[in-house]
Amino acid sequence: MSGKQQNEKSIVLESGSACTISGEWEVQGNITTISYVSKGHLMPLYCGKKVKWILLKSG
């Protein structure tokens, strides 16, 4: 996960849910991508599938 350890304070959202914090989000898993999502927008699908997104950096 981009050199960051996931811990209990990580913010994780699933595709299709409303974004609660604008920022850079990374797909959880072996093959990842990073996407900027604005607060209130729906978390995107990845390769047409629902995934879990982890907040890397707010802003």
C-alpha positions as CSV (number, residue, x, y, z in Angstrom):
1,M,0.0,0.0,0.0
2,S,2.4,2.7,-1.2
3,G,4.7,2.2,1.8
4,K,2.0,3.1,4.3
5,Q,0.8,0.6,6.9
6,Q,-2.9,0.3,7.2
7,N,-4.1,0.8,10.8
8,E,-7.3,1.2,12.7
9,K,-7.4,4.9,11.9
10,S,-7.5,4.3,8.1
11,I,-10.6,5.6,6.3
12,V,-11.9,2.9,3.9
13,L,-14.9,3.3,1.6
14,E,-16.4,0.9,-0.9
15,S,-17.2,1.7,-4.6
16,G,-20.7,3.2,-4.9
17,S,-20.7,4.9,-1.5
18,A,-20.5,8.7,-1.0
19,C,-17.0,10.1,-0.5
20,T,-16.8,11.6,3.0
21,I,-13.4,13.4,2.5
22,S,-11.9,14.9,-0.6
23,G,-8.5,13.5,-1.4
24,E,-6.3,10.9,-2.9
25,W,-7.7,7.4,-2.6
26,E,-5.9,4.0,-3.3
27,V,-7.5,0.7,-4.2
28,Q,-6.9,-2.0,-1.6
29,G,-5.4,-5.1,-3.1
30,N,-2.4,-6.5,-5.1
31,I,-3.0,-4.3,-8.2
32,T,-3.8,-0.7,-7.2
33,T,-4.4,2.7,-8.6
34,I,-4.8,6.1,-7.1
35,S,-7.6,8.4,-7.8
36,Y,-8.7,11.9,-6.5
37,V,-12.3,11.9,-5.4
38,S,-14.2,15.0,-4.1
39,K,-16.4,14.9,-1.1
40,G,-20.0,14.0,-2.0
41,H,-19.1,12.1,-5.2
42,L,-19.5,8.4,-5.4
43,M,-16.5,6.2,-5.0
44,P,-15.6,4.8,-8.4
45,L,-15.5,1.2,-9.6
46,Y,-12.1,-0.2,-10.5
47,C,-12.0,-2.2,-13.8
48,G,-15.8,-2.4,-13.6
49,K,-15.8,-4.0,-10.1
50,K,-16.6,-2.9,-6.6
51,V,-13.5,-2.4,-4.5
52,K,-12.4,-0.9,-1.2
53,W,-10.7,2.5,-1.4
54,I,-8.2,3.7,1.3
55,L,-7.7,7.4,1.9
56,L,-4.0,8.3,1.4
57,K,-4.1,12.1,1.6
58,S,-6.9,14.4,2.3
59,G,-7.2,17.7,0.5
